[in-house]
């Protein structure tokens, strides 16, 4: 995708009116996106981060800017999620986030909140648990099986024990995500009638 100069200028002005601070914010968001794509097991996280930033700049309209509420990186995470879906369609090795049964719906905000909670909960896990669950769900079919066998060997346990560990971590993640979503629902402003 060739990014138009107007789209890039609009993006930078939205990030911050000061050009230097806008550049720093751009780099900060790019770094966050790369880490997120790496965490999801994507092969080329920097390429996906750049594609996300380009797509976000192209789809950012003056209306979106005027109506935007909340943290700006949420917009990039939303666009990044769709970039990852597209990449997953091209490359079946790219995995969707584990521990989250995503029902595809038109409610981008709901999906965005689930992804936010998943990321928050993954960061709350110990490094050992986070690495184990990430590796456990990486790959598709035969590759996933091979990865799990290698992971069991590395952990010096058999496959059934590895499954139990992964199940416990997934249950811990699910509980954390549910609590996070309940907290988000409580903090949403209600419409007074």
N, C-alpha and C positions, 0 to 999 in steps of 0.2 A: 504494500500500500504506500503510495506517495502522499506524504503529509503536506497539505497546503500551508503556505506561510501564515495565512489568516487563521487557520485552525490552531496552529502552534502558538501564535500570538495570543489568541483567546484563552488557550489553556494556561499559558504563563501568567497572563493578567489575572486569571481566576485564582491561581495558586498564591500569588502575592503581587501587590502593585509595584514593589521594589524588585527590579530585575535580578539583582544578586540573590535576594532572599527567595525569589521564585525558582531560581536555578538550584538553590540548596534544597528547597522543598521537592522539586522534581527528582533530584538525586536520592533524597530520603525515601520517597515513594517507590522509586525504581528498585532500591535496595530491599524494601519490604516485599515488593512483588517477587523479586528473585528468590528471597528466602521462602516465601509462600510456595512458589512453584517447586523449589528444591524439596521442601517438606512434603509435597504431594507426589514426589518421585518422578517429576518431569525430566526428560533427557536434556533439554536445552532451556534452562530457566531464564537465562539472560535474553535469549531470542523471544521467548514468550512475554517477558516483561516489556521489552521494546515494542512488541506487537500490541500489547495492552495499552501502553501509553499512546501509541499512534492512533489506535481505534478510539480511545477515550477522547483524544483531542478532536478527531473527526466527528464524533457523535455529540460532543458537548455544544449545545446550542445556547444562545442568549437566554432563552426561556428556562432551560435547566439551571443555568447559573443564577438567574433571578429567583427561582423557586427552591434552590438547594438549601437544605437545613442539615446540620450535623457535620461530622468530620468528612473532609474531602476524600480521604483515602478509601472510604466506603464505596465511592463511585468507581474507583480503580479496581477494587476487589470484585465488584459486580461485573465489570467489563472483563476482568481477568478470568472469572469463572466461565464466562461464555467462550473466551479464547481457549481455555483448557478443554471445554466440551468439544470445540471444533478440532483441537489437536487430538483428542481422544478418538474422534471419528476417523482421523487420518492415520493415527498410530495407536493400535490397541494396547501398547505397553503403558500408556499414560493412565494412571489410576485416578478415580474420583476419591474424594475424601472418605476415609474409613470411619466407621462408627456413626454414620449419619445416613439414615434412609431418607433420601431426598425424593419427595413426590414432586414431579415437575408440575408447576402451576404458573399462573400468570402473576402470582404475587411475588415480585422480585424482592420486596422488602422482607417478606417472611423467609425466603431462601437466603437472603443476605444475612439475616439475623442468625439463622442456623449455622451458616458458615463462620460467622463471627464467634459464635459460642463454641463451635468445634475447635477453632484455632485457639481460643482462650483456654479451653479445657486441655488441649494437647500440650500447651505451654505449662499448665499446672502439673502435668505428669512428671515423674522423675525422668531424667535423660534415658535411663535404661528401659523404662516402660515405653516411653515415646518412641525410641529407636526400635524396640521389639515390635510394637504394633504397626509401625510404619513399614518395616521390612516384611512383616507377616502378610500384609495385604498388597504388597507390591507385585506387579506382573499379572498376567492373565493365564488361565488354564495350566498348561504344562510348565510354563515359566514360574507361575505361582507355586506349584508343587515342588519344583526344584529349589526355589528360593527357601521354602519352608524346611525342606530337608537340610539344606546348608545352614539355615538358622538354628535348627535343632542340634546339629553337630557343633556349631559354634557355642551354643549354650550348654553343651554336654548333657543334653536330655533327649528322651525319645519324643516322637511326634505326638503321641497322645498327651504327654505332659505339656508340650508346647501349645497344643490346642487349648488346654485348660488355662494356661497362663494368658493366652491371647483373649480367651472368653472373659476372664476376670477383668482384664484391662478394658476390654470393650464395654463391659457392664459398668465399670467405674466411669468411663467416658460418657456413656448414655445417661447415667445419673447426673453427672456434672452438666451435660448439655441441657437436660430437662430443667434443672435448677436455674441455669442461665436464662433459658427461654421464659421460665415463670417470672424471673426477676425483670426481664425486659418487658413482659406483658404488664407487670405491675407499674412499671415506670412510664408506660405510654400514657399520654394525656387522654382522658376519656372525653367523649362528646357529651356535653350536658344537654339534656332534653327537658 
